[in-house]
Amino acid sequence: MIPSADVLRQDRELWDLYTRKEEYTPKRLDQYECFPYAAGTYQNILEPAVSKFLVDNGFESKYPSNKEFAVCLTHDVDEIYPPLNHALLSSLTCLKKRDFSGLREQVFWKLHGKEKSPYRNFREIMDLEENFGACSSFYFLATNSDITRFRYNIEDLEEELHQINDRGWEVGLHSGYYAFNDPEEILREKKRLEKVLDREVIGNRNHYLRFQVPDSWEYLKRAGFRYDTSLGFNEMVGFRNGMCHPFRPYNLHTDREINILEIPLTIMDDTLFESTTSYEEAWELSKRLIDTVAAYRGVICLNWHSESFNCPFKDPRELLYKKILHYCSGKKAWMTSGEKIYDWWEKNEHYHS
């Protein structure tokens, strides 16, 4: 048991928050069978109460090159070909801006082959992050089953996956909609992705953030994952279990720690923009969360979907991502992938009590 668990047991309310006790017997779930923020007892989600308690009780975290805090940059790859509604909205946006070259890219890419899709933009995203000395994780789907429609064959992306890996970025699994409570399906998807990538995959995020506490952690551990980044709410940004640091989940059924590292999700682009009314408000909320994590020398985990880039009707999301990178760089953050944070956390003792 990590020392933090011993310390947290001193405060029953914080221990219940940290372990997500109320999610063991949820009174209601949303349309995706996710535990919603509105159903929780902890509503002060913009404050990491558990991390604050740990820091006040001797918790310390250090990062490479004396960085002040860490930013875990991640991208869920839900789409590699624009669905019809995306194509229409992007075309209308280009027309309004009289951006005819952008319009051609959005409408006529199919004439040049599937590889010219505007959403096969991994190189551009990596180039952007590299300008800030950063790298990130890309989580790919490896299933043919989805709640809305067929997304893509992971085998079609073999070349891109190897390019991502060769540049030092991470390829992880975006486990499918029906996998979060199916250990056999999780393992099948992991093996399928690993076959295309030709290397082990250690990181995961669940599609639609579907999660069953504590079982999903146990299934992921059983499949061989080393870390996960699914613990966040679909409808609200912030700190779902009061933590702004990676942690090993605790199973209240077995009264044991689960041997997997959770890097809790703090901000997802969709959630951020759907819960705010303007770009300025989205930035101010992002800045508040970044500053809070920096104050506790924690890790803020961002999920910016890959289709938020090179997507004209989502231009504010790409602009905000660039602003966040610039701001965090100025605050001496270590901006990196989930895999690199996992490696660092494993090799360095962070808990002192």
DOZA-778162 format. One record per residue (C-alpha): x, y, z. Coordinates in steps of 0.25 Angstrom, whole numbers, plus 5000, padded with zeros to 4 digits. Layout:
N
XYZ
...
This chain:
353
500050005000
500550144996
500750235008
499750335003
498650225005
499050215020
499050365021
497650385014
496950275023
497150385034
496050465027
494750375024
494150475014
495450495006
495650345006
494250325000
494550424990
495850374986
495350234985
494050274978
493250194988
491950254983
492150194969
492150054975
490650064976
490250174967
488850224968
488750274954
489550274941
489550354928
489150304914
490550244912
490450174926
491450274932
491450324946
491050474944
491650584951
490250634955
490050504963
491250524971
491350574985
492650644982
492250774974
493450854977
494150784965
495050904961
495850884974
496750754976
496350734991
497050604992
498350654986
498350774995
498250685007
499350605003
500250725000
499950775013
500350645019
501750635013
501450584999
502450634989
502650614974
503850644965
503950654950
505150644940
506050764938
505350834951
504050854944
503050914952
501850824949
501450734937
500450734926
500050604920
499650634906
498650534900
497850514887
496650424885
496550384871
495150364869
495050394854
496050394843
495050424832
494150544834
492650494836
491650564828
491250664838
492650704840
492850724825
491650814824
491950894836
493450914832
492950954818
492051054823
493051114832
494051124820
493051184812
492751294822
494251324823
494351324808
495451214811
495351144797
496651064799
496151014812
494850984805
495550894795
496250824805
495050794813
494150754801
495050694790
496050614799
495450484794
495950504780
497350494784
497150364793
496750334807
498150364813
497850514809
496750524819
496850654827
496750564840
497950484837
498750604843
499650534853
500950594847
500350734848
499950714863
501350654866
502050774859
501250874867
501550804880
503050794876
503150944875
502850944890
503850834893
502650744896
502150614892
500750544894
499950414893
499050374882
497950274887
497350194875
496150104873
496349964870
494949914869
493849894858
492749914868
492250054872
490950124877
490850214866
491550164853
492750094848
493950184851
495150124844
496050004842
497350014850
498049934840
497950054830
498750134839
500050044840
500950154834
500450264842
500550184855
502050154852
502250294849
501650334863
502450234870
503750264862
503750414866
503650374881
502150404883
501250294888
500150204882
499150154892
497850084892
496450164892
495750044896
494350024889
492950064894
492649924898
493949884904
493949964918
493249844925
493749734916
495149684919
495249594907
494849704898
495949794904
496949694902
496549664887
496649814884
497949824891
498549714883
497949764870
498649894872
499949834876
499949744864
499849874855
500849954863
501849834865
502149874880
501449864893
500349964897
500350014911
499350124912
497850134910
496650224911
495250174910
494250224899
493250324904
493950314917
493150194920
493650134934
493250044944
493950064958
494749984962
494449874951
495049944939
496349964946
496449824949
496149784935
497149874929
498249824939
497849684935
498049714920
499449764923
499249914923
500149994932
499350124932
498050184929
497450324927
495950304927
495550364940
494850494937
493450534935
492750554921
491950674925
492950754934
494450774935
495250764948
495650664958
494750544958
495350484971
496050604976
497350564971
498250654962
499450544963
499550404957
499150294967
498950154968
497450124970
496950054982
495849934981
494949944993
494449804990
495749734992
496349845001
497549844992
498249944983
498149914968
499449904961
499150004950
499450154950
498350254947
498650384941
497350454944
496750534932
496550684936
496150754923
495450694910
495250784899
493750744896
493450764911
494150894912
493450964900
492050904903
492050944918
492551094914
491951204906
493151264899
494551244895
494951344906
494251264917
494851134912
496251194913
495951254927
495451124932
496651054926
497651154932
496951134946
497150984945
498650994940
498951094951
498351004962
499150884957
500350964957
500151014971
500150864976
501250824966
500350724960
499950664946
498850724938
498350624927
497750684915
496950614904
496950694891
496250604880
497050594867
495850634859
495950774867
497150804858
496950844843
495450844845
494950994842
493750994850
494550944862
495651054860
495451114874
495850974880
497150974872
497451114876
497251094890
498150974890
499251054884
499051164895
499051054906
500351004901
500951144900
500451174914
500951044921
502351054914
502451194920
502151134934
503251034932
502350904931
502850774926
501850744914
501950604911
501250474908
500550374917
501550274915
502650364919
501950414931
501750264935
503150234933
503550354942
502550324953
503050174954
504450204955
504350324965
503750314979
502750424980
502050394993
502650445006
501850445019
